[in-house]
Amino acid sequence: MFFQNVTLLDDALKANMLPELETFPCPYDSSKVKSGVIRIVFPEFTCVCPKTGYPDFASIALYYLPSEKCVELKSWKLYLNSFRMIGTFHETVTSHLFTTLNTVLKPKWLMVAGDFFPRGNVDTTVVFETPTERPSGADLLITPLKPYCKSFGE
């Protein structure tokens, strides 16, 4: 019954169901600075497991050093909210977000972390980062990810 309303990510992409990401010009001359890293955290991301139909919850963290464009926050929020009934694996959706942002923004540096909350006591975190050198200040913004699940030693 729940699966009736779920669309798989590949089908959603083919049907052009996801909203367009809007951008605006970078407000500073990024060619003259090695810093200016932007961090955006979306702590209420949801999608659906394509195997079970159960909801998956995550915090999606975006870190980037813009080149010429920045992502417009409302469009990023609406883009992420559009995954609410999309069936996709954690790895797939994180990869999709990374690839989409890299294509749209063409940043100097980009990192996307999908920190998924445990279900069945399984904690998953997926991180994609461009191979370019991390810019100055990025490490100050990147919060160490800690598992949500407790182990016997904790």
N, C-alpha and C positions, 0 to 999 in steps of 0.2 A: 504494500500500500504506500509506504513512504517513498519507494523507488520510482513511483509514477511521476513525481515532481522533480526528479533529479536529472540533470543533463550532464553527460560526461564532458570533460574539458575539450577534447578534440572536436566533439560535435558543437559545443558552444563557440569555438573558434571558427569552425566552418560556417556556422549560421550568423557570424558577426554579432553575437549576443553581448559581448563585453563593451562597456562604454569606451570612448576614446580618451586617452590621457592628454590633458592640456599642459602646455608649457608656457613659460615667459622668459624673456631674455635675462641672463645672469646679471645682477645689478652691480657687479664689480668686474674689473678687468682681470680675469682669471689667468691671463698669460703672464701677469706680473707678480703673482703670489703663489706660494707653495702651500698655502693653507686656505681656509674658507670652507672647510668640510661641513656638510649639512647632514644632520641626523633627524630622521623622522621615524617615530615608533607608533605602530598601530596595534594596540594590545587586545583588540577584540575581533581578530580575523576568524572567520568560520568558512569551512567548506564541508564536503561530505565524503566519507570513505566510499570509494567505488565498489568495494567488495561487500561491505556490511550495510551500507546506507546510514550508518551512525554519523552524527556530526563530529567534526574535528575542530578544535579550538586552538588558536595559536596567537602569538605575538610576532608580528612581522616588523623587523627593524631594517631600515634603509639608511645607508651611509654613502655619501658621494661627494666628490669634488667636481663641481660643474666645469664645463668647458664654456659653452655658449648659452645653454638652456638650463632652467630649473623646472622641476615638476610643480604644477599648481596643486595645492593641498586638497582643495575640495574635489578635484577630479581624481586624485590619488585615493581619497577616501571612498568615493563612489565606485571606483574601479575595484578596490578591495572588497567592498560590500557586495559587489555583483557575484562573488564566488559563493554566496550563502547556500545556493542549491546546485552547485557545480560538483560533480563527482571527480575527484582527483586524489592522487597519492601525495604525501607530504613532499617527497623529493621532486615530483613533477611540477607541483604548483610553485615551489620555491625557484626551481629552474626557470619556469615560465616568467615569473615576476622579474628575475634577474635579466633574462634575455630581452624582455620587453623594455625595461628601463634602459638597458644598454643601447638598444636600437633607437629609442625615442630621444634620449638625452645625449647620447654620445659623450659621456662624462670622461674626465681625465682618470678618475678612479671610482670604483663602485663596489659595494659589498651589500648583499642582502642575506639576512638571517631569518629563517623560519623556525621559531621556537615553539613546538607543538606541545600542548599540555598532555599529560599521561592519560591513556585509556587502557584499561586492563594492566595497569602498572608498567606500561611501556612508554618511556620518555624519548622523544625524537627531536633532534635539532639538525637542521640542514643549512649550510652556509655556502654561498657562492661569492667569489671575489675576483676582480679583474687581476691579471698578472702584473699590472703596473705597480710601481713602488707606492707604499702607503704614504699619504701626504702628512705633513706636520700637523699635529693636533688630533689626528684620527684616533690614536690610541687613548686619548683622554675621553673620547665619546663612546668608545666600544666597551660596553659593560660585559664583564665575564659572565658567561651563561652557566648557570648552576642547574643541575637536574631537579625536577620537581618531586621525583620519587625518592623515598628514603631507602637506604640499604641497611643491612644488619649492623654495619659499623658506625652508623650515624645516630 
